[in-house]
Amino acid sequence: MAHNHGKADWTDDERVQRMANSYKVRYDDRFWKAFSSLTNRDSQPVVADFGCGPGLLLADIANRFKAHTAIALDESEQMLALAEKNLRELTKLESIDIQHVNFDTDEIQMEKNSIDFAFSGFMLHEVANPLDFVTNVKRVIKSNGIFVVYDFVSGNEEMFVKTVARQGMSEEDARKRYPHMCKHSADDIVEKLETSGFSDCRLITIDAVRAVVVGLKR
Ligand SMILES: C[S@@+](CC[C@H](N)C(=O)[O-])C[C@H]1O[C@@H](n2cnc3c(N)ncnc32)[C@H](O)[C@@H]1O
């Protein structure tokens, strides 16, 4: 199989640690401002992060939305172990559900209509079939629940190289990865949510390389 440059090896401990260390840079004030204005919700009892990585965003969301249950899904055991530790240390959740799943090949083992708030960060560009993935997420969201997608977007290679340099990526790697990691435009992401049946889709472009998109399940 050809190497997927959009997808790093998330079983590598150093990479896993780098992902955790860069959390505050990737989820900065500009992200939270966009997030707040797109979500504008108070309490969300069941929250889930698809491709949760180190679980730091899921912990912040669980606290912000006063959730009682958080569901962390990822294909990397290393990431899930870190997510479980972070969720235990940083939240007072009643229930922490850790699910090992590869969205490209496995079913999401969850009842239909079970999540109030779903999230995916820096993840959509990594899945083999984004439309199938978004459709599967929609199935497990409750009616009136929302899905927020945050990702790199296409259009500005130079800014992408600068941005990921701050997270420790070499210029050569960044240029090689640009077409894969910035695979979608913000409008492409909106279109995927709409095609999967999400309503009231809205987007905020944070800067030249990042966007946040939200869709409502009616
Ligand atoms: C760039 S990391 C982002 C992690 C986290 N969302 C964050 O922003 O801190 C991408 C994550 O998605 C997971 N991932 C990528 N493709 C996946 C797939 N097909 N199924 C399950 N998880 C996947 C990886 O294991 C990794 O933890």
The ligand as an SDF file (V2000), in Angstrom:
LIG
                    3D

 27 29  0  0  0  0  0  0  0  0999 V2000
   -3.3290   14.5230   14.0380 C   0  0  0  0  0  0  0  0  0  0  0  0
   -3.9150   13.4380   15.2880 S   0  0  0  0  0  0  0  0  0  0  0  0
   -5.0660   14.5130   16.1330 C   0  0  0  0  0  0  0  0  0  0  0  0
   -5.4490   14.0410   17.4980 C   0  0  0  0  0  0  0  0  0  0  0  0
   -6.4520   14.9200   18.2570 C   0  0  0  0  0  0  0  0  0  0  0  0
   -7.7200   15.0110   17.5630 N   0  0  0  0  0  0  0  0  0  0  0  0
   -5.8780   16.2910   18.4880 C   0  0  0  0  0  0  0  0  0  0  0  0
   -6.1630   17.2000   17.7010 O   0  0  0  0  0  0  0  0  0  0  0  0
   -5.0980   16.4550   19.4520 O   0  0  0  0  0  0  0  0  0  0  0  0
   -4.9910   12.3370   14.3820 C   0  0  0  0  0  0  0  0  0  0  0  0
   -5.5740   11.2220   15.2370 C   0  0  0  0  0  0  0  0  0  0  0  0
   -6.5430   10.5190   14.4610 O   0  0  0  0  0  0  0  0  0  0  0  0
   -6.3610    9.1270   14.6110 C   0  0  0  0  0  0  0  0  0  0  0  0
   -6.8010    8.4520   13.3780 N   0  0  0  0  0  0  0  0  0  0  0  0
   -6.3630    8.7020   12.1240 C   0  0  0  0  0  0  0  0  0  0  0  0
   -6.9690    7.8920   11.2350 N   0  0  0  0  0  0  0  0  0  0  0  0
   -7.8110    7.1070   11.9610 C   0  0  0  0  0  0  0  0  0  0  0  0
   -8.7070    6.0620   11.6180 C   0  0  0  0  0  0  0  0  0  0  0  0
   -8.8680    5.6640   10.3550 N   0  0  0  0  0  0  0  0  0  0  0  0
   -9.4220    5.4650   12.6130 N   0  0  0  0  0  0  0  0  0  0  0  0
   -9.2600    5.8560   13.9040 C   0  0  0  0  0  0  0  0  0  0  0  0
   -8.4260    6.8510   14.2870 N   0  0  0  0  0  0  0  0  0  0  0  0
   -7.7050    7.4630   13.3290 C   0  0  0  0  0  0  0  0  0  0  0  0
   -4.8700    8.9510   14.8710 C   0  0  0  0  0  0  0  0  0  0  0  0
   -4.5760    7.7550   15.5520 O   0  0  0  0  0  0  0  0  0  0  0  0
   -4.5390   10.2000   15.7000 C   0  0  0  0  0  0  0  0  0  0  0  0
   -4.6770    9.9810   17.0810 O   0  0  0  0  0  0  0  0  0  0  0  0
  1  2  1  0
  2  3  1  0
  2 10  1  0
  3  4  1  0
  4  5  1  0
  5  6  1  0
  5  7  1  0
  7  8  2  0
  7  9  1  0
 10 11  1  0
 11 12  1  0
 11 26  1  0
 12 13  1  0
 13 14  1  0
 13 24  1  0
 14 15  1  0
 14 23  1  0
 15 16  2  0
 16 17  1  0
 17 18  1  0
 17 23  2  0
 18 19  1  0
 18 20  2  0
 20 21  1  0
 21 22  2  0
 22 23  1  0
 24 25  1  0
 24 26  1  0
 26 27  1  0
M  CHG  2   2   1   9  -1
M  END
$$$$
